[in-house]
Amino acid sequence: MADRETRPTTVWSRPERGARGPAPERSRYEITAVALALADAEGLAAVSMRAVAQRLGTGPASLYRYVGSRDELLDLMADAVAGELDLSAAPSGDWLGDLVGLALQSKAAHTRHPWLPELNDRRGEVLGPHAIDYLDHALAVLAPAPGTSRQKLEAIGLLGGLATLFARREATAAAGEDPGAGDPPAQAAHLAAVAAEGRHPHLLAALTTAGPPPPAGPAERDALFERLLRRLLPAMLG
């Protein structure tokens, strides 16, 4: 335990390169960019120190001067994606609208990088500089909102969770693996037939008043995502 407490806890806790030795030939930014491109093209499993080194035209040992392990590289990748979000706009005072805008950016980033949910599942809560900037910006957006600090942090966590969930659904739909994207009318007809048997009266009543299922394209999923946020966030903070 004492040893863990004395060591740097994240890759950002130490300088990018030591003061001694030859001038650096690479940078963490360059290494991370190559790892991102590799993950986007081939998936997270393809990202290794050796594979990144090959793309850079060097040996794996040289990368360890900048990144201590593959886990640290994954942390850098996650934070680089967080850096893609545009936080330049000052809060408008419409905290719900601003927060929904952040959520849409986050979902878009997860959709661009479909390996990101898997990475977040594996790496846990390791916040880099860009992720911390995002968290601080989201809290600034929520400054005029009701609720306690704990409720606001929970709302930001919900936002991230929904962004991940919807991005995963879009990724599986794009890959033709989404069971919900197969034949919605046929699925709705099956569910209605089951409900009409009389053993599920509440389901029958809901289906009767809900009408036919809406289309399930990207625009409709974006609209559903925004509707859910606009309903859930005020309830959490009220």
Backbone hydrogen bonds, N-H to C=O, Kabsch-Sander energy under -0.5 kcal/mol:
donor,donor_aa,acceptor,acceptor_aa,energy
5,E,1,M,-2.0
6,T,2,A,-1.3
7,R,3,D,-0.9
13,S,10,T,-1.5
14,R,11,V,-0.8
31,I,27,S,-2.4
32,T,28,R,-2.9
33,A,29,Y,-2.4
34,V,30,E,-2.0
35,A,31,I,-2.1
36,L,32,T,-2.6
37,A,33,A,-2.2
38,L,34,V,-2.2
39,A,35,A,-2.5
40,D,36,L,-2.7
41,A,37,A,-1.8
42,E,38,L,-2.7
43,G,39,A,-2.2
46,A,43,G,-1.1
47,V,44,L,-1.8
48,S,46,A,-0.7
52,V,48,S,-2.5
53,A,49,M,-2.3
54,Q,50,R,-2.3
55,R,51,A,-1.8
56,L,52,V,-1.5
57,G,53,A,-0.7
57,G,54,Q,-0.8
58,T,53,A,-2.6
62,S,59,G,-1.0
63,L,59,G,-0.7
63,L,60,P,-1.1
64,Y,60,P,-0.9
64,Y,61,A,-0.6
65,R,62,S,-1.0
66,Y,63,L,-2.1
67,V,63,L,-2.5
73,L,69,S,-1.7
74,L,70,R,-2.5
75,D,71,D,-2.1
76,L,72,E,-2.2
77,M,73,L,-2.2
78,A,74,L,-2.5
79,D,75,D,-2.1
80,A,76,L,-2.1
81,V,77,M,-1.9
82,A,78,A,-1.8
83,G,79,D,-1.7
84,E,81,V,-1.7
85,L,82,A,-1.3
87,L,85,L,-0.8
95,W,93,G,-1.4
98,D,94,D,-2.7
99,L,95,W,-2.3
100,V,96,L,-2.4
101,G,97,G,-2.1
102,L,98,D,-2.0
103,A,99,L,-2.4
104,L,100,V,-2.4
105,Q,101,G,-1.9
106,S,102,L,-2.5
107,K,103,A,-2.7
108,A,104,L,-2.2
109,A,105,Q,-2.3
110,H,106,S,-2.2
111,T,107,K,-2.1
112,R,108,A,-2.4
113,H,109,A,-1.6
116,L,113,H,-2.5
119,L,115,W,-2.0
120,N,116,L,-2.8
121,D,117,P,-2.3
122,R,118,E,-1.6
123,R,119,L,-2.5
124,G,120,N,-1.3
126,V,124,G,-1.4
127,L,125,E,-0.5
128,G,126,V,-0.6
132,I,128,G,-2.4
133,D,129,P,-2.1
134,Y,130,H,-2.3
135,L,131,A,-2.3
136,D,132,I,-2.6
137,H,133,D,-2.5
138,A,134,Y,-2.7
139,L,135,L,-2.1
140,A,136,D,-2.0
141,V,137,H,-2.4
142,L,138,A,-1.8
143,A,140,A,-1.1
145,A,142,L,-1.4
152,K,148,T,-2.1
153,L,149,S,-2.3
154,E,150,R,-2.2
155,A,151,Q,-2.2
156,I,152,K,-2.1
157,G,153,L,-2.1
158,L,154,E,-2.4
159,L,155,A,-2.3
160,G,156,I,-2.1
161,G,157,G,-2.3
162,L,158,L,-2.7
163,A,159,L,-2.2
164,T,160,G,-2.2
165,L,161,G,-2.4
166,F,162,L,-2.7
167,A,163,A,-2.1
168,R,164,T,-2.4
169,R,165,L,-1.9
170,E,166,F,-2.2
171,A,167,A,-2.4
172,T,168,R,-2.5
173,A,169,R,-2.2
174,A,170,E,-2.5
175,A,171,A,-1.6
176,G,173,A,-1.2
177,E,172,T,-3.2
178,D,172,T,-0.9
181,A,178,D,-1.7
182,G,179,P,-0.8
187,Q,183,D,-2.4
188,A,184,P,-2.8
189,A,185,P,-2.5
190,H,186,A,-2.2
191,L,187,Q,-2.4
192,A,188,A,-2.6
193,A,189,A,-2.3
194,V,190,H,-2.3
195,A,191,L,-2.5
196,A,192,A,-2.2
197,E,193,A,-0.5
197,E,194,V,-1.2
198,G,195,A,-1.7
200,H,195,A,-0.6
204,L,200,H,-2.3
205,A,201,P,-2.3
206,A,202,H,-2.2
207,L,203,L,-2.7
208,T,204,L,-2.1
209,T,205,A,-1.8
210,A,206,A,-2.0
211,G,207,L,-1.3
221,R,217,G,-2.2
222,D,218,P,-2.3
223,A,219,A,-2.2
224,L,220,E,-2.4
225,F,221,R,-2.6
226,E,222,D,-2.4
227,R,223,A,-2.4
228,L,224,L,-2.6
229,L,225,F,-2.0
230,R,226,E,-2.5
231,R,227,R,-1.4
232,L,228,L,-3.0
233,L,229,L,-2.4
235,A,231,R,-0.9
236,M,232,L,-2.2
237,L,233,L,-1.8
238,G,234,P,-1.3
